[in-house]
């Protein structure tokens, strides 16, 4: 057997690898929800406190740190046989494959608290998407395609970003519309895909990324044209559809064997918590803190499973992005040009400050 060699990118680089973007991950969550059993739906509802799989699909990116950064990808050399590929990723440092299996074990453990199992569920939803994104199972030397520069739609990009978001965004559809378009599998396909082990999910992505590298090496002027888009969009559709269907299969199997008891503990809300009010201009300095801040709304954008609201200035110069999820999405049409206050925990997403709002009570005028 060949000597096991695994290439992991520098952690600081890994923090920038975001697979499928919010829209793609939300689409996977929406597709998965359509294929859940009643038992799985009930368990998910309890663990996520009423949030949907689409609502929390990007949680693992929002909460990523140096310790969990390698969990989102696999970097291996090209040209491996299936057996060598399997051996390398099973015996290497933590990666998306081993992290996915580890979180499934936690979710299945009824001895864990609901909070621990909810966190595991959020990771599983996200990693099911990551492992199906071909450029998240790729080479270390170009950081999963991040250093391979290309031009697309008249702008500079790279191979990783092209497959994460650019081609998916080119369709101009929100997550709900993409789910409607992509979720077309037959019962026979669903049964087959849900019977495939997770190593197969990773192997499929590896085979596709190998093909993509070969194509880019022969691409003239490093420009992605409509021919490339039309050829490869069906691959993206297939990977996202498979991710959603397979995610549902995993959750159905887990919750068929283990139950989730609803918690009777009171859940604190923005109305009952005592929080500090921070000026909007200083909000970005309070990462991972819960506080209240106020400012004017400069427009919003509906992505289907969530709504992004710009506070303090129009996009892309906003001082804060408020992410409306779940029930809070209904507020979107009443916020433009209004002065509002929002209460929640500040996170960074791609270096930009955000507060995620799942409860409409977190916002006041």
C-alpha positions in Angstrom: 0.0 0.0 0.0 1.2 3.5 -0.8 2.4 5.6 2.1 -0.5 7.6 3.4 -0.1 11.2 2.6 -2.7 13.8 3.3 -2.5 17.4 2.4 -4.4 19.9 4.6 -4.3 23.6 3.8 -3.2 26.2 6.3 -6.0 26.8 8.8 -6.2 30.5 8.0 -6.9 29.6 4.3 -9.4 27.0 5.3 -11.5 29.6 7.1 -12.3 31.1 3.7 -13.6 28.0 2.1 -17.4 28.3 1.9 -19.2 25.6 0.0 -22.3 26.3 -2.1 -22.8 29.6 -0.4 -26.0 30.3 1.6 -28.3 29.7 -1.4 -26.9 26.3 -2.2 -26.8 25.1 1.4 -30.4 26.3 1.9 -31.5 24.5 -1.3 -30.1 21.3 0.1 -31.9 21.8 3.3 -35.2 22.5 1.5 -34.8 19.3 -0.6 -34.0 17.2 2.4 -37.1 18.4 4.3 -39.3 17.1 1.4 -37.9 13.6 1.9 -38.0 13.4 5.7 -40.2 10.8 7.5 -42.8 12.1 10.0 -40.6 10.8 12.8 -37.6 12.7 11.5 -39.6 15.9 10.9 -40.8 15.8 14.5 -37.3 15.2 15.9 -35.8 18.0 13.7 -38.5 20.4 14.9 -37.7 19.7 18.5 -33.9 19.9 18.2 -34.0 23.1 16.1 -36.8 24.7 18.2 -39.0 25.2 15.2 -36.3 26.3 12.7 -36.0 24.4 9.4 -33.0 22.6 7.9 -32.7 25.4 5.4 -32.6 28.0 8.2 -29.6 26.4 9.8 -27.8 25.1 6.7 -25.0 27.7 6.9 -24.7 27.7 10.7 -21.4 25.7 10.5 -19.9 28.4 8.2 -21.1 31.2 10.4 -19.6 29.6 13.5 -16.4 28.2 12.0 -13.2 28.7 13.9 -9.6 27.4 13.6 -10.5 24.1 15.4 -13.3 23.2 13.0 -12.0 24.7 9.8 -10.5 21.4 8.5 -13.9 19.7 9.0 -15.3 21.3 5.8 -13.0 19.8 3.2 -10.8 16.9 2.1 -7.5 17.6 0.3 -5.8 14.6 -1.4 -3.5 14.2 -4.4 -5.0 13.4 -7.8 -4.8 9.9 -9.4 -5.7 7.8 -6.4 -7.6 4.5 -6.7 -10.7 4.1 -4.7 -9.0 2.0 -2.1 -6.1 4.5 -1.7 -8.6 7.4 -1.6 -10.6 5.6 1.1 -7.6 4.7 3.1 -6.2 8.3 3.1 -9.3 10.1 4.2 -10.2 7.5 6.9 -6.8 7.6 8.4 -5.9 11.3 8.0 -6.4 14.3 10.2 -10.1 15.5 10.7 -11.8 16.3 7.4 -15.4 16.6 6.2 -15.8 12.8 5.8 -14.6 11.9 9.3 -16.4 15.0 10.8 -19.7 14.0 9.2 -19.5 10.5 10.7 -18.5 11.8 14.1 -21.4 14.2 14.2 -23.8 11.4 13.2 -22.6 9.4 16.2 -23.4 12.3 18.5 -26.8 12.9 17.0 -27.7 9.2 17.4 -26.7 9.2 21.1 -29.8 9.6 23.3 -27.5 10.1 26.2 -26.4 13.5 24.8 -28.4 16.6 25.7 -30.7 18.1 23.1 -28.3 21.1 22.8 -25.4 18.7 21.9 -27.6 16.8 19.4 -28.9 20.0 17.9 -25.3 21.2 17.3 -24.5 17.8 15.7 -27.6 18.1 13.5 -26.5 21.5 12.3 -23.0 20.2 11.4 -24.5 17.2 9.6 -26.8 19.4 7.5 -23.9 21.5 6.4 -21.3 18.8 5.9 -23.7 16.8 3.7 -23.5 19.9 1.4 -19.8 20.3 1.7 -18.9 16.8 0.8 -21.0 17.0 -2.3 -19.2 20.1 -3.6 -16.5 18.8 -5.9 -13.9 21.5 -5.0 -14.2 20.5 -1.4 -12.7 17.2 -2.2 -9.6 18.3 -4.2 -5.9 19.3 -4.1 -4.1 21.1 -1.3 -1.5 22.8 -3.5 -4.1 25.2 -5.0 -6.2 25.4 -1.8 -9.1 23.6 -3.4 -9.0 25.7 -6.5 -8.8 29.0 -4.7 -5.5 30.0 -6.4 -6.6 29.0 -9.9 -7.7 32.4 -11.3 -10.5 32.6 -13.9 -12.8 35.1 -15.5 -16.6 34.6 -15.5 -19.4 37.0 -16.3 -16.8 39.7 -17.0 -15.3 39.5 -13.6 -12.3 37.8 -12.0 -13.0 34.7 -9.8 -11.3 31.4 -9.1 -12.2 27.7 -9.6 -13.4 27.2 -6.1 -15.6 30.2 -6.0 -17.0 29.4 -9.5 -18.3 26.1 -8.2 -19.3 27.4 -4.7 -21.5 30.2 -5.8 -20.8 31.9 -9.2 -22.5 29.4 -11.5 -25.4 28.8 -9.1 -26.0 32.5 -8.7 -25.9 32.9 -12.5 -29.3 31.2 -12.7 -30.8 34.1 -10.8 -33.1 31.9 -8.6 -33.6 31.8 -4.9 -33.3 28.6 -2.8 -37.0 27.8 -3.0 -37.0 28.1 -6.7 -33.8 26.0 -7.0 -35.2 23.3 -4.8 -38.3 23.1 -7.0 -36.2 22.8 -10.1 -33.6 20.4 -8.7 -35.7 18.0 -6.7 -36.7 15.6 -9.5 -35.3 12.3 -8.4 -37.4 9.1 -9.1 -38.2 6.7 -6.3 -35.6 4.3 -7.7 -32.9 7.0 -7.6 -33.8 8.1 -4.1 -33.5 4.5 -2.9 -30.2 4.1 -4.6 -28.7 7.4 -3.4 -29.8 6.9 0.2 -28.2 3.5 0.2 -24.8 4.8 -0.9 -22.3 5.1 2.0 -20.7 8.4 2.8 -17.4 7.3 1.3 -19.2 7.1 -2.0 -20.4 10.8 -1.7 -16.8 11.9 -1.2 -15.5 9.6 -4.0 -18.0 11.1 -6.5 -16.8 14.6 -5.7 -13.2 13.5 -6.1 -13.8 12.1 -9.5 -15.6 15.3 -10.6 -12.8 17.6 -9.3 -10.3 15.5 -11.1 -12.2 16.1 -14.3 -12.5 19.9 -13.6 -8.8 20.2 -13.0 -8.0 18.6 -16.4 -10.5 20.9 -18.2 -9.1 24.0 -16.6 -5.6 23.1 -17.6 -6.6 23.2 -21.3 -8.9 26.2 -21.0 -7.8 29.1 -23.3 -7.5 32.5 -21.7 -8.9 31.0 -18.4 -12.3 32.4 -19.4 -15.5 30.6 -18.4 -18.1 31.0 -21.2 -21.7 29.9 -21.6 -20.6 26.6 -23.1 -18.9 25.7 -19.9 -21.9 26.9 -17.9 -24.4 24.8 -19.8 -22.2 21.7 -19.7 -21.5 21.9 -15.9 -24.7 23.3 -14.5 -26.4 19.8 -14.6 -23.5 18.5 -12.5 -24.2 21.2 -9.8 -27.9 20.4 -9.9 -27.1 16.7 -9.5 -24.7 17.2 -6.6 -27.2 19.5 -4.7 -30.1 17.2 -5.3 -28.1 14.2 -4.2 -26.9 16.0 -1.1 -30.5 16.9 -0.1 -31.9 13.4 -0.7 -29.0 11.7 1.0 -29.2 14.1 4.0 -32.8 13.1 4.4 -31.9 9.4 4.3 -29.3 9.8 7.0 -31.8 11.7 9.3 -34.6 9.2 8.6 -32.3 6.3 9.6 -31.0 8.0 12.7 -34.4 9.1 14.0 -36.0 5.8 13.3 -33.7 4.3 15.9 -33.4 7.1 18.5 -36.0 9.5 19.9 -35.8 13.1 20.9 -37.6 14.4 24.0 -38.9 17.9 24.0 -37.2 20.1 26.5 -39.4 21.6 29.3 -36.9 24.3 30.2 -37.8 27.8 29.5 -36.1 29.4 26.5 -35.0 33.0 27.1 -36.0 35.5 24.5 -34.9 38.9 23.4 -37.8 40.3 25.5 -36.8 38.6 28.7 -33.0 39.0 28.5 -31.1 42.0 29.9 -28.8 43.1 27.1 -26.4 46.0 26.6 -27.1 48.6 23.8 -24.2 49.1 21.5 -23.9 52.0 19.0 -24.2 50.7 15.4 -20.8 52.2 14.5 -19.2 50.0 17.2 -21.2 46.8 16.6 -18.5 45.1 14.6 -16.1 45.3 17.6 -18.4 42.9 19.6 -18.0 39.6 17.9 -19.7 36.6 19.6 -21.5 39.0 22.0 -25.2 39.4 22.4 -26.4 43.0 22.5 -28.9 45.4 21.1 -28.1 48.0 18.4 -30.2 50.4 16.3 -30.0 51.9 12.9 -31.7 52.7 9.6 -32.6 50.0 7.1 -31.3 50.5 3.6 -33.0 47.8 1.7 -33.2 44.0 1.8 -32.9 40.9 -0.4 -35.0 37.8 -0.2 -33.1 34.5 -0.8 -36.1 32.3 -0.1 -35.0 30.6 3.1 -33.7 33.8 4.5 -33.8 37.6 4.0 -30.7 39.8 4.3 -31.4 43.3 5.6 -28.8 46.1 5.3 -28.4 48.4 8.3 -26.5 51.7 8.4 -25.9 51.9 4.6 -26.8 50.2 1.4 -25.1 47.0 0.2 -22.1 46.5 0.1 -21.3 49.2 2.6 -23.7 48.2 5.3 -22.5 48.4 8.9 -24.5 45.4 9.8 -26.5 42.7 8.1 -29.5 41.3 9.8 -30.4 37.8 8.6 -34.1 37.1 8.9 -34.9 33.4 9.2 -38.0 31.3 10.0 -40.9 33.3 11.3 -38.9 36.5 11.2 -38.9 36.6 7.4 -42.4 38.0 7.4 -41.0 41.3 8.7 -39.1 42.1 5.5 -41.7 44.3 3.7 -42.1 46.5 6.7 -38.5 47.4 7.4 -37.2 49.4 4.4 -36.2 53.0 5.2 -37.3 52.4 8.9 -35.2 52.9 12.0 -35.1 49.6 13.9 -33.4 48.0 16.8 -32.2 44.4 16.7 -31.1 42.2 19.6 -29.0 39.1 19.0 -25.5 37.6 18.9 -23.0 39.2 16.4 -21.1 36.8 14.1 -18.8 37.3 11.2 -19.7 35.9 7.8 -17.0 36.3 5.2 -15.6 39.0 7.4 -18.8 41.0 7.6 -20.8 41.5 10.8 -24.2 39.8 11.0 -27.0 39.2 13.5 -29.2 36.2 12.8 -32.9 36.8 13.8 -35.2 33.8 14.1 -37.8 35.4 16.4 -39.6 38.6 15.3 -39.4 39.8 18.9 -35.7 40.4 18.4 -36.6 43.4 16.2 -38.4 46.6 17.3 -39.0 50.0 15.8 
